[in-house]
Amino acid sequence: MKHLFVGGYGPDLVTVDPELAVIASVAAQKASFLAPHPSLPVLYAVGEADNGLVSAYTVAEGGALTPLAERSSEGGQPCHLAVHPGGEVLAVANYGDGTVSLHRLDGSGAFAGEPVVLTHTGSGPVAERQECSHAHQAVFHEDVLYVADLGTDEIRRYTPGGAALEPVRLPAGMGPRHLVFERGRCHVAGELDAMVRTYDGVWTEVAAAPASEEPGTNYPSHIDVAGPYVYVGNRGPDTVSVLRADDLKKVAEVPSGGSWPRHFAIDGETMYVANQTSNTVALLPLVKGLPKPASRTFGVAAPACVLPR
């Protein structure tokens, strides 16, 4: 890791060096999720407010961030974004109203032209959380845009240009939050039913398991894959679970090093965990892919996303 960028609900988007010192910061409006450009030194951040924003920053060699461009996210409470591998389109998921916006990017990584706005309707059986569409994640995979819709229990699908494809229906009340693709399969974390489910290439469920086996209420957050394992953050138990990617059998479950682990990222032999309500980022050493108790922590106001680069 050369730099670690940390966004969240504090007043700043910060850059941290390998010694865990904050070496740069820039004022940001609830930068709760970050995404890098695939080929340019540009970083994108949501501004999670009712009148949502999306911002672009140039990244200096030393890690300093300079505002490049800013515009409306075309929806409320944007919470996730991703850049197409070709570097020409940025997708933003707006949780508040389920809108997804697509923003063309020019050669500098700035926004170009008018956005494409994808609206959606629907609801689910959990009345207090699924009263309408709630887009929670946008992911490009094999030239398709996948949107996890917590409010409608769907994985919405689009072409990179915004043409709608047939959505995938998931179990009622699951509340899909984040997903990750791996070896022709897709692993999905359900925030509302606290389950992880694996789907094959034609979206048939092939495995399912609780995200955590700890007692009490759990709200799974982020999900990722590395090697033979699926990793899931658990808010409530304040743990990270390790499941076998092949069948979702539990391998381990360890403390997240703080409270309310909203996001994590793996870089080499370290897992960085953004523990939102303890205002800390924890470093969990990985030994043969298994996280161990936190070796170090450092303070950041309400961290919600960590991005090692």
N, C-alpha and C positions, 0 to 999 in steps of 0.2 A: 504493500500500500504506500502510495506517495502522499495522498491526501485523503481525508475522510470529510465528506460534506454532510452536515446534519441540519435537517429542516424540522420544523415543528410549529407549536403554537406560541412560542416565545416571540420576542420582537425582532429577532435576527435569524438569518441564514448564515451558518458559521462554517469555517474551514479549519480542520484540525490536522496537525502534522503527526508523523509516526510516534513522536514522544507524547502525544495526547495534549499538546498545547494548542489553544485557539490562536491561529496566526492571522485570521482575517474574518471579517463579518460584514454583512450588508443588511440594511433594514429590509424586512419582508413582511407581507401581510399573510400570516398563518400559512407558511410554506410547508404544508403537511405531507407533501410528496414531491420527490425529485426524479428527474430522468436525464440521462446524458444524451447528447447527440452522438451518433455512432462513429462519426469521422472528424468532427470539428470540436475545438475546445469551447463548447457551449453547453450550458446546463439550463434545464427548464424546471420551473417550480409552479405549483398551483398556488392560488391565493384563496384559501377556503373561507369564504364569507358568503353572505346571502347574495350579494352582487359579485359573483366570482371573477377572479382574474387568473391569467396565465402569464408568466414572465419568463424572459430569456436573459441569461447572463453569459458574458464571455469570461473564460477562465484563464487567468494569467499563469505563467510557468510556476510562479511561487504560490499559487492557490488563491490569490485574490479574485473576487468576483466583481465584475462591472456590469451594471444594467445595460442590456442591449435593446430590448423591446418589451412592451407590455400591452395587453389588450384584454377585452372581456372573454371569459370562458364560455359565454353564451348560455349560462345556466347558474344555478345556485349551489353553493358549497362544493366546489370541485375538490376531489379527494385523491385523484390518481391521474397519471398521464404517461404516455409512452410514445417513442419516436419509431416510425417504420424503419427497418434495417437499411432501406435505401436512402434515408436521411431527408426525404422530401415532404413528409407528412407527420404532424404531431396530433395525437388523439388525446382528448381530455374527457374524463368521466366526471359528471356533475351529480353528486349524491342527492342534492336537495330536490331536484325535479326529474332526475333520470336522463336528462339531456346529455348527449355526447356531441362534442364539437371536433371537427377536423380542420387543422390549420396548415396550409401550405407553407413550406420553408424555402427561403432563397439560399443562394450560395454562401451567405455569411451565417446562416442559421436563424435569421430574423423572419418574422411573419410576412407572408406575401399574399395579396389578394384577400377576398372575403372568405370567412370560414364557411364550412358546410355544417349545418346544424341538424342533428338526428334526434327527433323527439320520440317519446315512447309512452304508452299508457299501460295500465294493468295494476294488479294488486295481489296480495297473498293472504293467507289465513291468520297471520299474526297481526292483529289489528293495529297495535301501537307502533309497529315497525314496518308494516307492509301495506300502508294505506295507499301508496302510489309507487311508481317506478323509482328505484334508487340505484343508479349506476355506481358501482363501487370500484371497478377496476377496468382498465383498457389494456389489452395485450395483443400485439401483432405476432402471428405465428403462421408460417408458410403462406404469406401474402393474404391472410384473412385477419380482420380485426375482431377480437373476441371481447365482449363486455359482460362482466359478471353483474347481474342485476339482483341485488338483495331484495328489492321490493316485490319482484314478480316471479322469483324462483326460476329464472331463465339465464342461459348463456346466450346473449344476443350476438349475431354474426353479421359482418358487413365486409364488402370489398374495401380496399384502401381508399377508394374514391367515395365511399358512402352508400353504395347500393346495398339494400337489405337482402340478406340471405335467411334461410329458414332458421329460427332460433331453436335452441335445445331446451326442452322442459326438464326441470329437475324436481326432486320430491317436494311436495307442498310443505311450506314452513321451514325449508332448509336455510334460506337466506344466504345464497352464495356470496362470499366476500372477495376472496382471491383464489386464483387458479395458477397452475404451472404445468407446462407440457414436458413430457419425458418419454423417449423411445416409443413414439406413436400413441401414447396414452396421455390422459389429462387427469391431474389430481386437483380436487376442488375442496376448499375449506368452507363449511357452512357456519356462519356466525350465529344463526338462530337455533339450529339443532345441535351445535357443537360436535358435528361429525366431519370426518374426512371421507370423501368418496373418490374412487378411481374409475375412469371410463376408458373404454377402448376406442379404436379409430372410428367406429360408427356410433359412438356415444351410448354403448351398453354398459351399465354398471357392472364392474367385475370385482370390486372389493369395497368394503366400508368398515370404518372403525371409529370409536370415540377419539376426538382430538386429544383429550386428557383423561387419565384415570383417577385424578385427584378428586376428592369430594367437593361439593359446592358447585355454584353456577360458573360456567365457562363461556367466554366469548372469543373464539379463535380469531386470530388476526391475520398474520402473514403466513404464507406457505411457500416452500422452495424445495428444490431437489439438488443434491450433490452426491455423485457416486451412487451407491446402492440405497441411499436413504432419502426419505421425505422428512422435512423439518416443519414443525408448526408452532407458532407462538400462541400461548394461552393466557388471556386476560381474565383474571379472577384467581385461578391457581397460581398465576405469575410463574409460569414454567415454559420451557421449550421441550416439545416431544419429538422423539426420533422414531419413525416408523419405517419398516422395510418397504421399499418402493414396489417390490414384486407383489406383495399381498397385504400391506398395511399392518402387519404384525408389529406390536410394540417392541422396540429395542431398548429405549431409555426415556426418562423424563427428568429434567434437571431444572433447578431454579434459574430464573432469567437474570438474576443479579440485581433486581430492582422490582418496581411494581408497575403493572399494566404494560406488558411488552407489546407495543403496537406494531413494531417492524423490526426486522433483523436482516443482516447481510453477511455472507460468507466471503472471506478473502484469505486464500491460502489456508493456514492452520488456525485461523481465528474467526469466531462468529461475533459480530458487533450487534448488540441488542439495544434498541431505543426503548427505554422504560419511561413511559410518558409521565406518570403521576409521581414518580420518585425523582424526576428531573435529572436522570442519569443515563449515560450510555455505558453498558457493561461489555467487557471483553471476555468471552468464554473460549478458552483454548480447546481446539479439536484434536483428539487423539484417535487416530484411525477412523476419523469421521464422527466420533462421538463427543459432544460438548461436555466439558468439565466445569466445576464451579468457577464463577468469575474470578479472574486473576487480577483485574484492575477495573476501576470505574472512573468516569469523569463527569463533571456537572455540565448540563446544558438545559436551558429552560424548556420544559415540556416537549422533549424530542419525539418526533413521530416518524421520521424516516432517516436512514443512514445509507450513505452511498460511498463506498471506498473506490478510489480510482488510482 
